[in-house]
Amino acid sequence: MKKQLFIFLLMLLPLAGQASPQVVDNIYYNLNSADKTAEVAANRNNPFTGDVVIPSSIIFEGVEYSVTKIGSKAFSERSNLTSITLPNSLKTIGSGAFRKCSNLSSINIPNSVTTIEQGAFYHCSNLTSVYIGTGLETIGENIFNECDNLKTAKINSNALVSKNYESGDIKVTDLFFGTFIKELVLGENVTSIGNWAFFRSTITSLKMTDNVKTIGDYAFMECSELTSVELPNSLTDIGEWAFEGCYKLSSVTIPQSVKCVHLFAFQMCHNLTKVVVNSNEVVARDNEQFYTLTSCFGKQVKEFVFGEDVRNIAYLACSESEKLSTVTIPSHLACIDDSAFHKCTSIADMYCYAEQVPEIGKDVFVDSNYKNATLHVPANAVEAYRNADQWKDFGNIVALTDEDPKPTAISSIEYAPLATNKAIYDLQGHQLAQPKKGLNIIKMSDGTTKKVIIK
């Protein structure tokens, strides 16, 4: 008998700190007297209409409790709930907590929330935007499933986004499974994007801050609706297959900060026709992790633009780019290594801004179409190119014009800030009142200088 009583008392221990739900300001809570926390509880007696604010703490019978959880199905099927304000004390949003809240239009997950459980916002049919704070670490399945009008999500949790997932894990993408989310914005707290993080997402555009340093393997693989991506100037590494199968991506710019674009990063991007490379390390053979641009971006690319930071185009860098028709080379390019444009059978125009003819390796253009192509060079260097080994074999060598593609370009510039904060010079050192077409030397207020080309 004593043994049975002891077992019964043990069974009651988990309930010792809790009692039946208590109501405070028309909201029901499960109270835990042991740690002084409160969980918003499900109760069908409260219809929850209009705007609802959950407090960070409540006082019941003279005792203060911190509100740390929205319980399972706490607001489920409250069709008249139009907005919910969650407190910064909140740590967990339970399964089905806001399930079928059909008039909820937006949700802001505070930085304190670390866990969102399965189906928390399932079938919130009028939800259009979501903000996820810095603290989220653990997610369940189908959290926003069947939120058919959800179009925009901003995620600021580095712990969630930077995690390296396995292919079978519940990934960041699975937050939005069953939705048609279009715009993804990664907040300032996100510094890296983990393996598989957004695999097969439905996003059409992707924005990141200048805090993101790495993009992991398969991170955006098969995001088949992605049409634009803005890679930040902080980025140093793009993983294998990172954007593979992003069929609608038409152009991409690799920032100067990038040290390596790994193998097949943009393979199977069938509409990717223009690639701008502003990083010398991506195309220089002295980079130990060098991969040819063809192996990274595919054979369908029609235009490569090399930015002013590029000094060396490495061995086989653009080889076998079968559709490549236009190449733009910067003014400071020093060397093109052996076979760099081998078997580029569609080359029609090469725009080279180097006034001093770059050194050239063996068979740079072998088995290419360059003998039928036009080489565009600075007017004062036309004769030099016409007499230079391999360069002279281009079918036509002509002077560059203002209308030709540029290594780097901006379409417009705000003159007022330039007049107050910078001094502008032409190539002869004459100070200008405002930028002019062509190359401008701009002295910044901090003492640095920049070269800017105006179309």
N, C-alpha and C positions, 0 to 999 in steps of 0.2 A: 504493500500500500504506500509506504513512504517513497519507494522507488518511482511509482506511478505519479505521485504528487510532485516529485523533483523534476521529472520529465515535463509535466504540464507547466511548471513554473519556467523551465527553460524555453518552452515554446512561446511564452508570453514576453520574454525579454525584448525581442525586437519591437514590440508595441509599447514598451514602457514609457517611451518619450512622446508618444502620440496619443491623440484622442480623436473623436469624431470631428468632421469639419466644423469650423467656427466661422461666423460671418462678421466681417468688418467692412463698413461702408458699402454694403450690398455685394461684396465679393467673398466667396467662400474660400477658406484656407485650411490645409492640413498643417497643424502646428507641431513642431518638434521641440519639446521643452528642454531636451538634453543639450542641443547646440543652438537653441534660440533661432531656428530658421523656419520659414513658412513656404508652403507650396500652394500655388493657386489650384483649387480643386474643381473638378467637374460637378456641376449641380444644375439640373434642368429647371430649377425654380427661377433662375435669373436669365432673362432673354438677352441681355447685353446688346443694347441698341446704340447707334451713333458712335461717338468717340469715347474710347475707354482708356483710362490712364491707370497703369499698375504702379503702386507706390514702391519705393525701395525698401521701406520698412513699415510695419504696422505695430500698434500697441493693443494688446488684449489683456484685460484684467491687470493692468499696470505693468505688464511685461512687454518689452520691445522685441520684435522678431524681424530678422532680415529676410526679405523675399528673394529666394534663390532659384525657384523652379516654377515653370508653368506646367502643371500636371497633365497627364495623358487625357486627351479629349476635353480639356478644360473649357475651350471655347468652340468646340465642334458644332458645326451646322448652325452657327449664329448668323443667319443671312442678313440681319439688319445691322451687324457690326461694320462700320465704315472705316475706322482707324483704331490702331492700338499703339499705345506708347509703353515701351518696355523699360524697366529701371536698370541702372548701371550695377545693381547688386545681383542681377540675374545670372545664373550659371548654366542652367539646362532648360531646353524647351522640349517637352515630352512628346511621345508619339501621338500623332493625330491632334495635337493641341489646338490647331486652327483649321482643322479639316472642314472643307466645304463652307468656309466663310465667304460666300459668293460676292459680297460687296466690299470686301477689303481690297483697296487699290494699291497700297504700298506697305512695305515693312522695313523697319530699321533694326537690325540685330546689333545690340550694344557690344562694346569691346569686352565686356565681362563674360559673355556667353562662350562656353567652351564646348558644349555638346548640343546638337540638334538631333532628335531621334526620328525614327522612321515615319514618313508621311506627315510630318508636322504641319505642312501647308498644302496638303493634297487637295486638288480640285478647288483652289481659290480662283475661280474662273475670271475675275476682274482684276486680279493682281497684275500690275504692269511693270513695277520696278522693285528691286531688292538691294539693300545695302547690308553687307556682312562685315562686322567689325574685326578688330585685330586678334581677338582671343580664340576664335573658333578652331578646334583641333579635331573633333570627332563628329562624324556625320553618319546618319542612317540612310537607308534606301528610300527612293521616291519622295524626297522631302517636298519638292515642288511639282511632283507629277500631275499632269493634266491642268496645270495653270496655263491655259491656252493663250492668254493675252500677255504673258510675261515676256518682255522684250529687252529689258536692260538690267544688268547686274553689276554692281561694284563690289569687289572682294578685296578686303584689306588685311586678310589673315595670312601672314607669311608661313605660319606653322601648317596651315591647310594646303596652301599652294605649293610650297617648296618641298613637301614630302615626296620621296621617290616611291611611287606606287608600283605594284606588280599588275600585269594585265588583267588579272581576275579580281583585283581589289575594288571596293567602293571608292571611286575617284571623285575629284571635284566635279567632273562632268556629270556624275550621277546625281548631284544636287538637282540638276535641271532635266533629268530624264523625263521624257514625255511632254516637254515644253518646246517652244520654238523661239528660244531666246536669241536675240540678234546682236546686241552690243555687250561686250565684256570689257569692263574697266578694272584694271588692277591698281589698287591704292598704293600710297607712298610707303606703307609698311612692308610691302612685298619686295623681297630682294632676290628671289630665285623662283624658277618654275620647275617643279619636279617631273621625273619621268612619268609619262602617261597621264599627267594631271588633267588635260582637257581633251583626251582621246575621243574622237567622234562627236565633238560638240557641234551644235547647230549655229554657232555664232557667225555673223557676217563681217563684223569688225572687231578689232582688238587694239586696246590702248594700254600702254604701260608708262610708268613714271621713270625718271632717270635713276631710280634706285635698283632696278632689276639688272643683275649681273650675269646670270646664266639661265639658259633654257635647256631643259633636260631632254633625254632621248624620248622620242614618240610623243612629246608634250602636246602637240596640236595635230597629231597624225589623223588623217581622214576627216578633218573639219571641212567637209565638202562644200559648205556654203560660204566659207571665209573669202572675202573679196579684197580686204585691205588689212595690213598690219603695220603699225608704227614701231619699229625697233628703236629702243632708247640709246642715247649716247653713252650710257654706262655699261652696256652689254659687252661681255668679253667672250662668251662661248655659246655656240648653238649646237645642240646635240644631234646624234645620228637620228635620221628619219623624223626630225622634230616637226616638220611641216609636210611630210610626205602625204600625197593624195589630197592636198588642198586644191581641188580642180579649178576653182574660180579665181584663185590668186593670179593677178596679171602682172604685177611688178613688185619688186622688193628692193630696199636700200640697206646695204650692210654698213653700219656706222664705222667710223675710224677706230673706235675702241675695241672692236672685235678682233680677237687673236686667232680664233679657229672656227670655221664652219665645218662640221664633221660630215662624214660620208653619208650621202643620200639625204641630206637635210631637207632639200626641196625637190626630191625626185617625185615623178608622177604628178607634178603640178602642170597639167597639160596646157593651161592657158598662161603660164608664166613666160612672158616673152621679153621682159626688160629687167635687167639686173644692174644695179648701181653698186659698185664696190669702192668704199672710201677707206678701206683698211689695207695697208701695204702687207701686213702679216698674213692676210688671207690668201694673197697671190704670190708671196715670196718663198722661194725654195728653202731659205735658211730657217723657215719655220718648221720645227721638227714634226708638227702635226699637220703638215700641208696635204691637202687633197686637191685634185684638179677641179676647176669650176664645173666642168661637165659632169663629174661624178657627184657633185653637190647639188647642182641646179637642173641637170637633165640636158638632153640634146635638143629640146624644142626652143631654147632661148634664141631670140632674134637680135637682141641688142645688149651688149655689155658696155657700161660706162665706168671708166676707172677714174676715181676722184684724185684730187691734187696730192693726197698723201702717198699715192702709189708710186714707188720708185723702180720696182722690178716686177716683171711678169715672168713667172717661173716656167720651167721645163714642162711641156704638155699642158699648161694651165687651161687653155681653151680648146684643146685638141678634140676633134670629132664632134664639135658643135655644129651639127649638120645644117641647122636652120639659121645659124648666125649670119646676119647680113650687114650689121652696123657695129663698129667698134669706135669708142672715143677714148683717146689716150691723153693724159695730162701733160702739162708743160715741163714738169720736173722728172719725167720718166728717164731713167738712166740706161736700162738694159732690158732686152727681151731675150729670154733663154731659148735653148734648142727646142724646135718643134712646138713652140707655144700655140701656134694656130694651125697645126697639122690637121689636114682633112676637114678644114672649114670650107666646105664646097659651095656655100652660098654667099660668101663675102662679096658685098657690092661697094661699100664705102668704109674707109677708115679715116677718122678725123684725129690727127696727131698734132698737139699743140706745143710739142718740144721744138724749140728753135735750134737746139743742138741735136743733131741726129743721134738717137739712142744707139748704144752698142747692140749688136744683134748676134745671136748664136747660129748654130747650124740648122739649116732646113726649117727655119721658123714658119714659112708659109708653104711647105712642101705639100703637094696634093690638095692645095686649096684653089680657090677661084681668083686669086689676087691678080693674075695677069689680065683678067677682064674687069678688075675693080678700079675704083678711083681713090687715090690717096690725097687727102686734104691736109696741107701743112702751112705754117706761117709763110707769108709772102716773101719775107727776106731769107727763107731757107729752102725755097723750091729747088734751086739749082743744086744745093747740097744733097737733097734727097735723090735728085735725078742722077747723081753720080755715086751714090752710096750702094754698097753691096746689098743685094736682095731688095732693098727699097726701090731701086731703079727699075725693077721688073714689074712694078704695078702698071696696069694698062694705061692709066692716066694719072698725072700728078699735077694738082692745081692748088691755088692759094685759098686759104680759109676765108670765109666771109662772116659777117655779123650774124647771119641767119643760121649758121651751122650749129649742130649740137655742141654743148660745152661740157667739160669734165665736171664742173660744179656750176650751179646756176640758181638764181632766185628770180622770180618773176616780178617782184615788186619790193619796195623798201620804204620805210617811213622816214621822210627827210627831216622832220623836226628833231627827233632824237639825235640824228647824225650831226646836225648843225650845232647842237649844244654840247654833245658829249664826245665827239670824234672829229678828227681832221682827215680830209680825204685828198688823196694825191693820185695823179696819173703815173704812168710808167717812167716818165721823164722827170718826176719829182715836183711837178707843178701842182700847187694846191688848188683844189676845185671847190666850188660852192656847193655842189651836189654831185652824186654819182652820175657817171655817163655810161653809155653802152661800152661793153668790153670789160677789161680788167681794171679794177680800182684797188688802190692800197689805202686801207683805212686804219688810222691810229686811234686806238681805244683810249678811254679816259684812264684806264689802269696802266697804260704804258705799253701794252701789247699791240701788235699789228695783225691785220687780217687781209687776205686777198679775197675780193668779192667780184664775181663776174655778173654783170647785168645783161639780161637778154635784150 
